[in-house]
Amino acid sequence: HFLLCLYGTLILSLILVGQLKEHKVIYILT
């Protein structure tokens, strides 16, 4: 259960970082 929770948190953080990078790229492109 602990590993599953840790894995979920890792995925969530990766998604958040990915979104931030996308926003930065869009901001630079425009």
A tleap script that builds the chain and sets N, CA, C and O, in Angstrom:
source leaprc.protein.ff14SB
mol = sequence {
  NHIE PHE LEU LEU CYS LEU TYR GLY THR LEU
  ILE LEU SER LEU ILE LEU VAL GLY GLN LEU
  LYS GLU HIE LYS VAL ILE TYR ILE LEU CTHR
}
set mol.1.N position { 0.847 -1.197 0.000 }
set mol.1.CA position { 0.000 0.000 0.000 }
set mol.1.C position { 0.884 1.249 0.000 }
set mol.1.O position { 0.595 2.230 -0.686 }
set mol.2.N position { 1.961 1.195 0.778 }
set mol.2.CA position { 2.874 2.346 0.861 }
set mol.2.C position { 3.541 2.607 -0.492 }
set mol.2.O position { 3.629 3.748 -0.947 }
set mol.3.N position { 4.012 1.521 -1.124 }
set mol.3.CA position { 4.665 1.669 -2.430 }
set mol.3.C position { 3.694 2.224 -3.464 }
set mol.3.O position { 4.067 3.057 -4.289 }
set mol.4.N position { 2.451 1.761 -3.418 }
set mol.4.CA position { 1.435 2.228 -4.363 }
set mol.4.C position { 1.207 3.723 -4.191 }
set mol.4.O position { 1.107 4.461 -5.171 }
set mol.5.N position { 1.126 4.164 -2.939 }
set mol.5.CA position { 0.910 5.590 -2.651 }
set mol.5.C position { 2.111 6.402 -3.133 }
set mol.5.O position { 1.954 7.473 -3.719 }
set mol.6.N position { 3.308 5.880 -2.880 }
set mol.6.CA position { 4.532 6.564 -3.297 }
set mol.6.C position { 4.581 6.672 -4.817 }
set mol.6.O position { 4.938 7.716 -5.362 }
set mol.7.N position { 4.221 5.587 -5.496 }
set mol.7.CA position { 4.220 5.558 -6.960 }
set mol.7.C position { 3.233 6.580 -7.512 }
set mol.7.O position { 3.535 7.281 -8.477 }
set mol.8.N position { 2.057 6.662 -6.900 }
set mol.8.CA position { 1.036 7.618 -7.334 }
set mol.8.C position { 1.515 9.050 -7.166 }
set mol.8.O position { 1.280 9.896 -8.029 }
set mol.9.N position { 2.184 9.316 -6.057 }
set mol.9.CA position { 2.705 10.664 -5.807 }
set mol.9.C position { 3.766 11.024 -6.839 }
set mol.9.O position { 3.821 12.158 -7.315 }
set mol.10.N position { 4.612 10.047 -7.184 }
set mol.10.CA position { 5.662 10.274 -8.170 }
set mol.10.C position { 5.051 10.621 -9.525 }
set mol.10.O position { 5.498 11.554 -10.193 }
set mol.11.N position { 4.025 9.865 -9.928 }
set mol.11.CA position { 3.356 10.121 -11.206 }
set mol.11.C position { 2.723 11.508 -11.199 }
set mol.11.O position { 2.823 12.245 -12.180 }
set mol.12.N position { 2.071 11.863 -10.091 }
set mol.12.CA position { 1.435 13.184 -9.996 }
set mol.12.C position { 2.466 14.298 -10.148 }
set mol.12.O position { 2.232 15.273 -10.861 }
set mol.13.N position { 3.602 14.152 -9.480 }
set mol.13.CA position { 4.648 15.180 -9.565 }
set mol.13.C position { 5.194 15.268 -10.985 }
set mol.13.O position { 5.471 16.359 -11.482 }
set mol.14.N position { 5.349 14.110 -11.640 }
set mol.14.CA position { 5.842 14.106 -13.020 }
set mol.14.C position { 4.868 14.829 -13.938 }
set mol.14.O position { 5.286 15.584 -14.816 }
set mol.15.N position { 3.559 14.602 -13.738 }
set mol.15.CA position { 2.537 15.262 -14.549 }
set mol.15.C position { 2.595 16.770 -14.330 }
set mol.15.O position { 2.524 17.544 -15.285 }
set mol.16.N position { 2.725 17.186 -13.071 }
set mol.16.CA position { 2.790 18.617 -12.761 }
set mol.16.C position { 4.011 19.259 -13.408 }
set mol.16.O position { 3.912 20.344 -13.980 }
set mol.17.N position { 5.155 18.597 -13.320 }
set mol.17.CA position { 6.387 19.121 -13.930 }
set mol.17.C position { 6.217 19.212 -15.442 }
set mol.17.O position { 6.633 20.190 -16.062 }
set mol.18.N position { 5.602 18.186 -16.033 }
set mol.18.CA position { 5.373 18.179 -17.477 }
set mol.18.C position { 4.499 19.346 -17.900 }
set mol.18.O position { 4.767 19.991 -18.914 }
set mol.19.N position { 3.447 19.621 -17.122 }
set mol.19.CA position { 2.553 20.729 -17.441 }
set mol.19.C position { 3.292 22.055 -17.337 }
set mol.19.O position { 3.103 22.942 -18.170 }
set mol.20.N position { 4.135 22.191 -16.316 }
set mol.20.CA position { 4.897 23.430 -16.144 }
set mol.20.C position { 5.832 23.642 -17.328 }
set mol.20.O position { 5.948 24.754 -17.844 }
set mol.21.N position { 6.501 22.567 -17.760 }
set mol.21.CA position { 7.412 22.661 -18.901 }
set mol.21.C position { 6.636 23.050 -20.154 }
set mol.21.O position { 7.096 23.886 -20.931 }
set mol.22.N position { 5.462 22.452 -20.358 }
set mol.22.CA position { 4.653 22.776 -21.533 }
set mol.22.C position { 4.262 24.240 -21.519 }
set mol.22.O position { 4.322 24.912 -22.549 }
set mol.23.N position { 3.861 24.740 -20.358 }
set mol.23.CA position { 3.463 26.147 -20.248 }
set mol.23.C position { 4.649 27.057 -20.557 }
set mol.23.O position { 4.494 28.087 -21.214 }
set mol.24.N position { 5.837 26.672 -20.080 }
set mol.24.CA position { 7.032 27.479 -20.344 }
set mol.24.C position { 7.335 27.486 -21.836 }
set mol.24.O position { 7.665 28.530 -22.397 }
set mol.25.N position { 7.224 26.321 -22.483 }
set mol.25.CA position { 7.495 26.218 -23.919 }
set mol.25.C position { 6.508 27.075 -24.695 }
set mol.25.O position { 6.897 27.804 -25.608 }
set mol.26.N position { 5.228 26.990 -24.335 }
set mol.26.CA position { 4.193 27.786 -25.002 }
set mol.26.C position { 4.468 29.271 -24.795 }
set mol.26.O position { 4.310 30.073 -25.716 }
set mol.27.N position { 4.879 29.632 -23.586 }
set mol.27.CA position { 5.167 31.035 -23.267 }
set mol.27.C position { 6.340 31.546 -24.111 }
set mol.27.O position { 6.331 32.684 -24.579 }
set mol.28.N position { 7.341 30.693 -24.297 }
set mol.28.CA position { 8.514 31.082 -25.099 }
set mol.28.C position { 8.121 31.185 -26.576 }
set mol.28.O position { 8.548 32.106 -27.271 }
set mol.29.N position { 7.313 30.246 -27.049 }
set mol.29.CA position { 6.939 30.223 -28.469 }
set mol.29.C position { 6.087 31.422 -28.855 }
set mol.29.O position { 6.230 31.953 -29.957 }
set mol.30.N position { 5.203 31.855 -27.964 }
set mol.30.CA position { 4.298 32.953 -28.325 }
set mol.30.C position { 4.990 34.296 -28.177 }
set mol.30.O position { 4.384 35.335 -28.437 }
savepdb mol mol.pdb
quit
